[in-house]
Amino acid sequence: MFTKERVEQLKSHATPYYFYDLDILDATLLAIQNAVKNKPYVVHYAIKANANERILERIKKSGFGIDTVSGNEIKWALKNGFKGNEIAFAGVGKSDEEIQTALEAGIFTFNVESIPELQVIDELAAKAGKKALIAIRLNPNVNAKTHHYITTGLEENKFGINYWELNELFEQLEKLQNIELKGLHFHIGSQIRDLSVFKNLCNRVNELQSEFRERNIDLDHINVGGGLGVNYQSPDEELIPDFDAFFSIFDQFIDLLPNQSLHFELGRAVVAQCAALISKVLFVKEGVKTNFAILDAGMTELIRPALYQSSHHIQNLSKINEEATYKYDVVGPICESSDCFGKAILLPKTERGDLMAIRTAGAYGQVMSSQYNLRDFAKTIYHDEL
Ligand code: LLP
């Protein structure tokens, strides 16, 4: 991602900023397109991962739909050229206003997460004189083997309708007149690196789908959500996730009926590797065991390490060819001890003014930034603007 020439260009911009290499995004999108070619698969990009317009423009050109979790995400997707019928809408707490926005947009599906929600959607659809297209989000109770904050498919999680609620669900589905059931939806978690988890999901989807078939309920699609993880430790070794391996699990293990389509909601795997957070070292301060490299970017720009104990690969771009023989706790300037990008990180001798890159920041980076401590938002720079 960082040639010598590019590092020189990066140096001329005020830090901190998000740097996007859209060539990496293009290569990633192409890999996905190739992996799903000639299959009844549709990818809805999870816009929550990164909603930058230039990114959405490329995703749209690649023919993907969109996965949303708020009314504003729906509006943003429409504004960026996606059609209503390409938009899926999940979330355990959809407000009436958001439901109305989605009805007006004529979305692909409401991914319905509870029976009370189903009833409200039915009511609001009646008021709007529309039929709401829905998928039922089922909680499959499959362990995603990832960080507990980004695990969504266990019974203890708030997401989806549980197995024991199915009978009540079937009763409601028969009764409610203003909804039309199109599919089943699942999403078990994020940053899933152990692909066997998706095999477990397929097995559970097959079991749950048979409950619907037994009642002669037709489903025109199954939506298995997102979750494919990326390599945070060694991004350059795996800039493009192994999409063939991911999709082939579904090829092998999911029982699709004739004419049924399979939908995916990938977020992280699409955009994570195309960006880095670029920052400068403000000070190097002596610590007890290791020294601190204090950056001008912190948890306000990238909260993932503080929130999920995630570790992003950190590079000293000013010393890119030097050997990493010193250890630093790489921290931000925010008044919180959790404002730490990594402890005892091996780096070349690092000094005030060095340009630092925190890699794999394209997903859940910029979108989760805040102005805590009344800081300015980081700027955005694309590879063709350097
Ligand atoms: N579909 C639904 C219903 C979701 O809730 C999510 C992510 C996705 C799809 C996309 O998942 P992905 O392919 O990106 O794993 N902020 C956290 C991640 C939260 C994910 C929330 N839901 C992080 O930085 O790790």
Boltz pocket constraint, residues with backbone or C-beta under 6 A from the ligand:
constraints:
  - pocket:
      binder: B
      contacts: [[A, 46], [A, 49], [A, 67], [A, 90], [A, 91], [A, 150], [A, 186], [A, 187], [A, 189], [A, 190], [A, 191], [A, 225], [A, 226], [A, 227], [A, 228], [A, 265], [A, 266], [A, 267], [A, 268], [A, 269], [A, 304], [A, 308], [A, 363], [A, 364]]
      max_distance: 6.0
